[in-house]
Amino acid sequence: MKRTLIQDLQEHVGSEVSISAVADVVRLQGKMAFFDFRDRTGKIQGVVFGKPEVLAVAESVSAESAVKVTGLVNKRPEKMINDKVQNGDIELEVTGITILNKAEALPFDLNDEFSLDTLLDNRPLTLRRPRERAIFTIQAAIVRCYGEYLRQEGFTEFQAPKLVGGDAEGGAEVFKVSYFKDRTAFLATSPQLYKQMLVGVFERVFSFATAFRAEKSATTRHLSEYTSLDAEIGFIDDHLDIMRIETGLMRYITEYLKTHHQPELDTLGVSAPLLPEGDIFPHMKLREAQALIKERTGEDKTSEPDLEPEDERWLCEYAKNELGSDFIFITHYPVSKRPFYTYEDETDPGFTKSFDLLFRGVEITTGGQRVHDLETLKQKAAAKGLDPESFSFYLQAFRYGIPPHGGWGMGLERLTAKFCGVQNVKEATLFPRDINRIDTLLSKADTTENEE
């Protein structure tokens, strides 16, 4: 019999079907057995009764076992209908079970509350929980929307190198890799230089790039490896053009999640972001934001070159409560705080046409207009202590003409965490790497040796 997906069982009421699924919940009650079966499309309750030969097999089924099940799709009695769950008005009267792969007894109840280390140490199992499935279903939707929206806006996708000859950020900690002919290569911290080169080819480009940062940070917002959602746009007037496109992107993602993934948002207990009217989210210069913080809180940050985490949280609360937006752009960061390729505002010397997009208390995007003049670019690289000759491959593009351009980079995992209401970015990362972990905790080897 051909497999029927659980989401399609409503079309087969009164008929016998075959499903392939996981035994999500197993409840044995004397001469009856109850199951919640799940497949990639959803869940259905199954019940075994009046069939001793089927019950004998059912009693061997453990939670998380892979099974093939035949059964009759029946309407539930009126008093048994649960309209708050998928398929709450039908159930599967099981007529046969084949165990495809029996699971061992679970080491813990998947519905328990876990510490972060327990959650990550048992990732192959804990990812099966409804909460984690919801997080990564939303993450997959974000990736889908990112590509869909930018393609609609005339962008071409490209694949960025992971091994590079120099660091695009001019100062970020990098992972070094031995390369051929006694050369040292680096794991890419960003696809920045490559996407700028490609503006001269396609004008508008985007990528899902793997980025690596060898930062010795163990915070709730940092990873050593993450997915960077990058875009670069040619023929812009200034940074506002970039902010306008990113605003449209965030609207597109938000509306898609509200339309297609409300059940996942409900599972996580979060609402879709608050979106204001207008083609650009609320925005203000860094100095204006710092002046506002001083005025409202008494904290004087006006001489600081950047926002601190508590400043980002405060500004997001301000935007939500007084501007009706879960998003706010902060622009015009000092030249000293931005990479060499960032465009300096001619009307505001010392400050750049750059921005951060803050969302629910955290910076999720860094972007801005780039320098497109070759000589200026070389001078700015040298001013940052970088040898322009090290970037000769990149500078070729500017020698032979690149239009005014700019773009952004944002971390998929951090963006996912904010959409899902997750406090630690590692919980929005399938298999996180940081200073303490690469699948398992790095300290475990030392602990094992000490125990022996």
N, C-alpha and C positions, 0 to 999 in steps of 0.2 A: 504493500500500500504506500502511496506517495506521501511524503511528509507534509503536514500542515503546520504553518507557523501559528504560534499562540495568538498573535494579534488578529488572525483570520478566523478564529473559531466561531465567532458570532455568525458567520455565514454558513455554518454547518450544524446548526441546532437540529437535533433529531437524527443525525447521521453518525456513523462510526468513522473515526479519524485515527491517524497515527501522528504522534508528535515525538520529537527528539529534544530532550531537555535535561536540566539539572534538577535534582530533588532539593529544592531550596529549603523546605521545611518538611519534616517527617513526624507524624503523630500516630502512634499505634494505640488502638483502644479496643482490646479484646478481639472480637471477630470482625473488626473494621480497621481500616487504615486510612488516614487522611494525609494528603500531600499538598504542598504548594510547588508546582513545577514552574521553572523559568527557562526561557530561551532568550535570544537576542532581542525579541520583540515585546516581551512582557511576561505576565504570570497568569496561571490558571489553577484553581483548586481541583484536585483529583480525589476521588474516594473509591475505596475497594470494599465491597460487601457482597455476601452471598456466593462467593467464588473461592472456595478453600485453596485451590491450586494457585490462584493468583495471590491470595493473601500470604501463602507460604513464601512466595518470592518477595512480596512487598515487605515482609518482616526482615528480609536481609538487606533492604535498601537503607543506606546511611545518608545523612545529610551531605550534600555536595557530590553525590554519586551521579555519573552520567547514565541516563536511561533512555530507552525507547519504549513508548507507551501507546497502546491502542485503547480506545474507549469511545463511549457514546457521549455526545455533547447534549446535555439536558438543561432545560430552564430550571432555575432554582425556585422552590416554593416562595410565595410572596413574602412571607415573614423572614426568609433567609437572605433576601436580596440586600447587598451592600453597595449602594451607589457611590461610595467614596473610593472604591478601588477598581482597577481595570478588571473587566470580566466578572464584576460583582453580581451579575444576574444569571450567570451560567456556571456549570461545573462539569467536570469530566468523570463519567462513571467508568472506572478503569476495568477493561476486560483482558488486559494482558500487559506484562512488564518484562522487559529484557534489560538486565544490568550490563551496560557497555563498559563501565569502569567503576568499580566500587571504591569509594573514598574511605580512607582511614578515619577513625574518630577525630573530630576537630580538637585542637589543643586548647581552644577557648570558645566561648560563645561569640559569634561574629557581631552580635548586637551589644556587646559590652563596650564600656568606655576604655580607650587605650591611651597609654602615654605615647608621645611621638615616636620614641625609639621602638616600642613594641609594634606600633603601626607600620613602621618602615622596615623593621627586621623581618616581618612576616608579610611583606608586600605581595607576593604571589597569591596569598590567601585573603588579606584584608582588602585588596582591590575589588573583591567580589561583593563587598558590602554595598547596600543601596546608596549610602552617602558617597562612597568613592566612585561608584558607577555614575552617579549624578554629576559629580565634579568633572569627570573626564568625558562624559557625554557633552557637557557644556563646553569643555575645552575643544572637542572635535567640532562643535558647531561654530565656535569662534574662528577656527582655522578655515572652515568652509566659507563663512561670511567674509572673512578677510580677502580671500581670493576672488570670490564672486563680485564683491563690490568694486575692488580695484580693477578687475578686468572690464567691468561695465564702464569704468572711468578711463579706459584706454591704456591701462598698464600692461606690460609684458612681464611674465614671471621669468626669473633666472635662478640658476643654482650657483651659490657662492662657494669659493674654495674654503676648505677647512685648514689647510696648511698654507701659511703665508711667509713671505720673506721679511716682513717688518710689521710693527705694531701700529695700527691706524690711530690709536688714541693718544700716542705720544706720552706714555707714562703709566698706563694701567699695568698691573702685574700680569705677566704672561707665562704660559707653559712653554718651555723650550723643548725641541725635539731634534735629535741627531738626524742630519740629512746627508745626502750623497756628497762625495768629494769634500769631506770634512767641513761641510757647511752646517750652520744651525738654522733650523726653521722654527716657526712658532705656530701654536694652535690659534686660530683666528679669534680675536676679541670682538670682531665686528666685520660685516661685509662692506663697510663704509667706502673704502677706496674703489672697490669694484663696481658698486652701484653708481658711483659718480662717473666712472669711465663709461658705463653703459647708458648714461643720459645722452652721450654723444651718438649712441647707436639707435636706441629705441625711444628716447625722450622721456618716457615714463616707465619705471621698472619697480618690481617688488620681489621679495624673496622670503622664504622661511629658512633662516640660516641658523646653523648650530654655532653658538658662540661660547668661548671659554674665558674665564677670568680666574687667575690664580691669586685671588684676594684671600688673605688670612682672616676672613670674617666668619663668625658663627652667629649670624643674626636671623631674624624671622623673614628677612627680605632679600638675602643674598644666596646665590648658587655658584658653583664652580663651572657648571655647564648648563646652558639654558637655550631655549629656542627664541631667536630674535626675529620679530616681525618687522621687516624693513621696507621702506619705500623711498624713492627718489623721483623728483619731478622737475622737468626742464621748462624753460621759458616762463618763469615766475616773475612777478613784480617784487615781491618781498615775502617775508615769513608768514604773512596773513593768508596768502594763497594756500600754503601748506596746512595751516590750522583749519582752514575752511574744508579742505578735503578730509582731514582727519575727523572733524566734527561729523561730516556726513557718514564716515565709516562707523563711528561709534553709534550713531542713530540706527544704522542698518543692522548692526549686531544686536542692539537692544531690542528692536522691533522683531527680529527673527526669533530671539529667545522667548519673548513674550508670546509669540504666535505658536511656536513649535516645541518649546521646552518648559512650559509652565509646570508640568509635573515634577521635573527635576529641580526647578526653583523652589517648589513647595516642599520637596524632600529635604532641601537644605535650609528651609525656613527663611529665605531671602526674597526680596522684591526686586523687580527690574529697576535699573537706575532711573533717577529723576532727570528728565530732559527739558531744558528751557526752549522757548521759541528763538528763532534766529539762525543764521547760517554759520555762525561761529559761537562756540561756547563762551561764557564770560571770561574775560582776560584782563590782566593788569601787569604792569612792569614790576620787576623784583623790588625796586625801591618803593613803589607805591604799596605793594603788599606788606613790606616791612614797616612802612609808616602806619598802615592800618592796624597791624598787630600792636605797635607801640601805643596807638591811640586807644585801642579797645582793651588791651591787657596790661599796659604799663611796661611790658618787656621791650627793651630797646635793642633791636637786632639790626638797626639801620646801617651799621658799619660792617656787617657780615657779608661775605661774597656769595653766600648760598643760603638756602633754607635748611633748617634742621628738621628732623622728623616731627617734632612737636609743632613746628610752624606749618608743615604740610597738613597735619591733622586739623589744626585750627582753621586754616584757610578753606579746607573742604567742608567743615561744619558751617563756616560763614557762607560759602557758596550755596550750600543746601538750604539753610534756613532763611537767607536773605535774598538770594538770587534764583532760587528754585532750580538748582542744578547740582547733580552729583559730580560734575566735571568743572574744572577751572584751569585755564592756561595761565602760567606765569612766564613772562617774557623778559628779554634784556638782561641776561646774566653777564657778569663782567668778562672781558676778554681773557683775563687770567684764569677763569674757571672753565673755559671751553677749549676744545681741540683747535689745532692750528688752522684747520680748513673752515672755521666758523666766520661768517661775514660780520664785520664791525659796522654798526649803524653810523652813517656819516653825520647824522643830525644829533647823535648822542655819543660822542667819542668815549672810548673806554668800555662801552657796552655793546653787546652783540644782538643781531637779529635772530635770536635763538629763543627757544621756549621749552618748558616742561609742561606736560599735561598731568594734573593731579586728579586722582579719582579715589573717592572714599578713603582719604587719609594718606595716600601714597602716590609718589611720582611713578607713573606708568610709561611715560614716553619722554624721550629727549629728542629734540629736533631743531630745525632752523634753516636759514639760508646759508649757502656755502660760498666761499670765495671762488670765483670763476676766472680771475685774471692770473696768468702764470707767474709774473714777477711778484705780485702781492702774495701769492701762495708760497713761493719760495722764501720770501722774507719772513712770513709768519711761521713757517716751519723752523727756520733758523732761530727765530726769537724764542721758540719753545725748546731750543737745545737739540733740534733734530737736524741731521744732515740731509739736505734736499737730494743729494746723489743717491741716498738709500731709497728714495721714492721716484727714481727716474722712470721706472716702468709706468707708474701712475701719472707722472707729470707729462708724459707724451700726449695724453688726451687733451691737456690744457694748452700745450704748445700748438696744437692744430685745431683749436676752437671748441669750446664747451659753452652752451648757453647759460644764462643765469639760472640757478637751480637750487634746490634744497630738498630736505626730506626728514624722515624720522626713523628711530629705532625703538622698539618696545619689546619687553619680555613677555612671551606668551604665558608663562607660569604665573608671573605677578598679576597680569591682566585677569587670568582665570581666577586667581585667589580673590580678587576684588569683586568680580561678578558673582562669585559663589559665597561671599561672606566668610572666607577662610582666613584665619589670622596669620598662619605661617605658610610661606610660599612653598615649602617642602611638601605640604599636604596637597598642593596643586601641581606637583611634579610626579610623574609616574615612578621614576627611579632616580631620586635626587642624588647629586654629587656635591659635596662641600668639603670643608677643611677636615671634617670628622668622619666622612662616610663616602664609600664607593660601593653601593649595594649593602654591605655590612659595615658596622662601625670599625674604623681603622684601629681603635684601641683594643678590639677583641683579641687580636693576635697576641698583644702584650699580656692581656689578662689570662689567656689560655696558658702561655708560657709560665707565668707566675704560679698558676694553679698546679701545674705539673711539677 
